[in-house]
Amino acid sequence: MSTPLMMGAVAYAPKVVTIWEGFKEYFRRHDVEFDYILYSNYERQVEAQFDGSIALAWNSPLAWVRAERMARARGLGVTALAMRDSDCDLTSVLVARTGPVVTLEQLKGKTIGFGAIDSPQAHLIPLDLLRQHGMLAGRDYSARRFDVLGGKHGDHIGGERDAALALMAGEIDAAWMIDSNHMAFSREGVLPAGATAILARTAPFDHCNFTVSPGAPAAQIARFGELLLAMSWDDPEVRPLLELEGLKTWLPGRVSGYDALVRAVDDERFYDAEGKILAADYRY
């Protein structure tokens, strides 16, 4: 048996095991030995990309930023091999209760809710948008974070849901959430129909990617990428896996959709230029 291609994934929900066990069987059916290691958080996973443990990782956008910085500081490189169609051109929205607050300007002096400290879509990128509009936390508004499962980089949506519930309870004046969660919370009745309005929307950004570790075996990575991109929604054995992972097709990786996040990481002093963690109140 050949040495398996080892991938890292973060265990943010029980379905993660089902997903990657299914992928493991898919690759083995195509004569590619593949296995995975589950990590409790993205910080450990990224660090494993530099000690030889894993050849690639299913990374959050924030994990990509750290991996790229750690690689550059070592004179190395990482690449974004592939991403889901559902990872491209996403937006987050700032939601308020229907009523007198209809503009960002009217949120000055009020309380805005955010997701977890390490959530790109519900904390870091929203902070960047507000900053671009001249609004700083602690000066122009009060920020209330809803930290749920640190280290998961917002994959666990509990923080966004808690913020939405706090909004409807009148505990905060507005709340940030990714657009898909806004729609989900509306379907669930967490945000009742007609009870909220969108005050702002971020520019499009990208989400997760398969990040190739420095020194990964090129031939195995190339074959993995080829088979991944060949996965078809019309294949009855593959479709359940794609549904679980929330996509219809895999796309070649790109890094053009991370600019706002990179800017926010610097402005919020989350990581330094070498990928060291600076956020003092970050627990993972």
SVG drawing of the C-alpha trace seen along z (x, -y; Angstrom):
<svg xmlns="http://www.w3.org/2000/svg" viewBox="-43 -59 56 61">
<polyline fill="none" stroke="black" stroke-width="0.4" points="0.0,0.0 1.3,-3.4 1.7,-6.2 -1.7,-7.9 -2.1,-11.6 -2.9,-13.1 -5.4,-15.9 -6.4,-18.0 -10.0,-19.1 -11.5,-20.8 -14.2,-19.0 -16.7,-21.8 -19.8,-19.4 -20.4,-15.6 -21.1,-15.5 -17.4,-16.2 -16.6,-12.5 -19.3,-11.4 -18.1,-13.8 -14.4,-12.8 -15.1,-9.1 -17.1,-9.4 -14.4,-11.3 -11.9,-8.7 -13.9,-5.9 -14.3,-8.0 -10.6,-8.5 -9.8,-4.9 -12.2,-3.8 -10.0,-5.8 -6.8,-4.2 -5.7,-7.2 -4.7,-6.4 -6.2,-9.2 -6.7,-9.8 -7.5,-12.6 -6.7,-13.9 -9.3,-15.9 -8.2,-18.9 -10.2,-20.7 -9.3,-24.1 -7.8,-25.8 -4.7,-27.1 -3.4,-23.6 -4.3,-22.5 -2.3,-25.3 0.7,-24.6 0.5,-20.9 1.0,-22.1 4.6,-23.0 5.6,-19.9 5.0,-17.3 1.8,-15.9 -0.6,-16.8 0.0,-17.5 -3.1,-19.7 -5.8,-21.2 -9.4,-22.1 -8.9,-25.6 -11.1,-28.5 -10.2,-31.9 -8.6,-33.0 -6.6,-29.8 -5.5,-30.5 -4.2,-34.0 -2.2,-32.5 -0.8,-29.6 0.3,-32.1 2.0,-34.3 3.8,-31.4 5.0,-30.1 6.2,-33.5 8.1,-34.1 9.9,-30.8 10.8,-31.5 8.2,-28.9 4.8,-28.9 1.3,-27.5 -1.2,-27.3 -5.0,-27.2 -5.8,-24.1 -9.6,-24.1 -12.7,-25.6 -16.4,-25.0 -18.7,-27.0 -20.4,-28.0 -17.1,-29.6 -17.1,-32.3 -18.5,-35.8 -20.3,-35.7 -21.5,-38.7 -22.4,-39.5 -25.2,-41.7 -25.9,-44.1 -29.4,-43.5 -31.5,-45.8 -35.0,-45.6 -37.5,-47.4 -37.9,-50.8 -36.1,-54.1 -32.5,-52.9 -32.2,-52.8 -28.6,-54.0 -25.1,-53.2 -24.9,-56.8 -27.8,-56.2 -25.9,-53.3 -23.4,-55.7 -23.5,-55.4 -25.5,-52.1 -24.5,-48.5 -23.7,-46.2 -23.5,-42.5 -20.9,-40.3 -20.2,-36.6 -17.1,-34.9 -13.8,-36.7 -12.3,-34.5 -15.2,-34.6 -14.2,-36.2 -17.8,-36.7 -19.4,-37.9 -16.6,-39.8 -13.4,-40.6 -14.8,-41.5 -17.7,-43.5 -15.3,-45.4 -13.4,-46.3 -16.6,-47.5 -17.5,-49.7 -13.9,-51.1 -14.1,-51.9 -17.2,-54.0 -15.2,-55.8 -16.8,-53.9 -14.5,-52.4 -15.6,-50.0 -15.3,-51.6 -15.3,-55.1 -18.4,-55.3 -20.3,-52.3 -20.2,-49.5 -19.3,-46.0 -20.7,-42.9 -19.2,-39.6 -21.1,-36.3 -18.1,-34.0 -19.1,-30.3 -16.4,-27.6 -13.3,-29.6 -10.8,-28.1 -13.5,-27.1 -13.3,-30.4 -17.0,-30.9 -17.7,-27.5 -20.0,-26.9 -22.8,-29.5 -23.9,-29.5 -22.4,-33.0 -24.4,-34.4 -27.6,-32.8 -27.1,-34.1 -26.5,-37.6 -29.7,-37.3 -31.7,-36.2 -30.2,-39.1 -31.2,-41.5 -34.8,-40.3 -34.8,-40.5 -33.8,-44.1 -30.4,-43.5 -28.4,-45.0 -29.4,-47.4 -28.0,-45.5 -26.2,-42.3 -23.8,-41.0 -24.3,-37.6 -23.4,-36.0 -26.1,-36.3 -26.9,-32.6 -27.4,-32.5 -29.6,-35.6 -31.8,-33.6 -31.7,-30.5 -32.6,-32.5 -35.5,-34.0 -36.7,-30.5 -36.4,-29.3 -38.3,-32.2 -35.4,-33.4 -35.8,-36.6 -39.6,-36.9 -40.8,-38.0 -41.0,-41.8 -39.3,-42.3 -35.9,-43.2 -34.2,-45.2 -30.7,-45.1 -28.6,-48.3 -25.4,-47.3 -23.8,-44.6 -20.1,-43.8 -18.4,-43.6 -18.2,-40.0 -15.5,-37.8 -14.4,-34.2 -14.5,-31.5 -12.7,-28.1 -10.0,-26.4 -7.9,-23.3 -4.5,-24.7 -1.5,-22.7 1.3,-22.4 4.9,-23.3 6.7,-20.2 3.6,-18.2 4.0,-15.4 3.3,-17.1 2.1,-14.0 -0.4,-13.0 -1.6,-16.5 -2.2,-16.8 -4.1,-13.6 -6.2,-14.6 -7.0,-17.9 -7.9,-16.2 -10.3,-13.8 -11.8,-16.5 -12.7,-18.7 -14.1,-15.7 -16.7,-15.0 -20.1,-15.3 -23.5,-16.4 -25.0,-13.8 -23.1,-10.9 -25.5,-9.3 -22.5,-8.1 -21.0,-11.5 -24.0,-13.8 -24.7,-13.0 -21.1,-14.0 -21.4,-17.3 -24.7,-18.0 -23.3,-17.5 -20.3,-19.7 -22.6,-22.4 -21.6,-22.6 -22.6,-21.5 -19.2,-21.6 -15.5,-22.1 -13.6,-25.0 -9.9,-25.7 -8.7,-27.7 -8.3,-31.4 -7.1,-34.0 -8.5,-37.2 -11.4,-37.2 -9.4,-37.6 -8.3,-41.2 -10.8,-42.6 -10.0,-39.8 -6.3,-40.4 -6.8,-44.1 -9.0,-43.3 -6.4,-40.8 -3.8,-43.6 -6.1,-46.4 -7.4,-44.2 -4.0,-42.8 -5.2,-39.3 -2.0,-37.8 1.3,-39.4 3.2,-39.3 4.6,-35.9 1.3,-34.4 1.8,-34.6 -1.4,-35.1 -1.7,-38.6 -5.3,-38.7 -5.0,-38.6 -8.5,-37.5 -8.6,-34.7 -9.2,-31.3 -9.2,-28.1"/>
</svg>
